[in-house]
Amino acid sequence: MQKIKMTTPLVEMDGDEMTRIIWKMIKDILLTPYIDLNTEYYDLGLEHRDETNDKVTFDSAYATQKYGVAVKCATITPNAERMTEYTLKEMWKSPNGTIRAILDGTVFRTPIIVNGITPFVSTWKKPITIARHAYGDVYRNVEMTVDSGCKAELVVTDKDGNEKRELIHNFKTAGIVQGVHNIDDSIKSFAIACFDYALDQKQDLWFSTKDTISKIYDHRFKDIFAEIYEQDYKSKFEACGIEYFYTLIDDAVARVVRSDGGFIWACKNYDGDVMSDMVATAFGSLAMMTSVLVSPDGVYEYEAAHGTVQRHYYKHLKGEKTSTNSMATLFAWTGALKKRGELDNNPVLVDFAEKLEKASITTIEEGIMTGDLASLSTVENKKVVDTETFLVEIKSRLEKLL
């Protein structure tokens, strides 16, 4: 068949460890044989980030703003151990945090539902989408260690040089202190993205914080959501037959566990980080979770919701076979290709991406899967295959659909 043409590039952000290996396999086996792949490539592997003093991460985010659609491989956020392993100049910040701050978007994460894999929460019948605010809080924090005898204060200086002060703590013993922030414009963008996504998906929207304890910080989120909903979205939600409601996050957790799914749960940055992993694991696997960052100006960045699969990478380096689940990384590619096709009015590209997703799900439902899914699947006569064989099996089913 003639290769599918792309009129506008995708921004391609390569990554680290086993997901970097899978990234290349997906391109070689499932994409480049069928698509004249047009990407603007950025290597976000840790070594190259260190070489460029992390400039490459910023460049990839600016390119995403330019072209409108990006696809990102999982990357390492270095800790002290990684500093030594990679001989880094600096403990570089999370690439995801940097990109999200520049794009100022909301991350929507949804499980990939496959027949034969039953959620651990028996009441869940439909996917639960986590909408995660992607700016601020602990991901843009400032923190210090504090010696005994110190006094920590929160100080805000206005444009005229006047100060407002609040005592945080008088430290009689040594301790730690942390400062976090957020901005109204980003919270507004978060709210608008959630309301728009709920209307697009025709699903109820839940939002939760802890405003009873955080009476200014968290309450600001609650108030902004309520104001935007009442002004701009209430009539639209009612016409669509869907609901928006706010509740405390501990109440939301209890409601979610008792629900049958099929809604969007909006969370602040850290809450969304934790709850998306909980939802993904309860539905089966972190590797069975789609993730897309949507900015208020219509920019999309698709990624896998999991890490770089370090343990499998070390096995790969020893020449051992791995059975690594590539579904989240593959769906990052298909999501980006579908969106690129939609924006460019390229239905052939959209159709290809949809058929690739169908072929992937069919492969698992027919009993061909990686080791992580085999222990979860109720399909009879399962066959556990290695990383590359799984993609080859998808390819055989894709060619039948094509």
Order of alpha helices (4+ residues) and beta strands (2+ residues): beta-alpha-beta-alpha-alpha-beta-alpha-alpha-beta-beta-beta-beta-beta-beta-alpha-beta-alpha-alpha-beta-alpha-beta-alpha-beta-beta-alpha-alpha-alpha-beta-alpha-beta-alpha
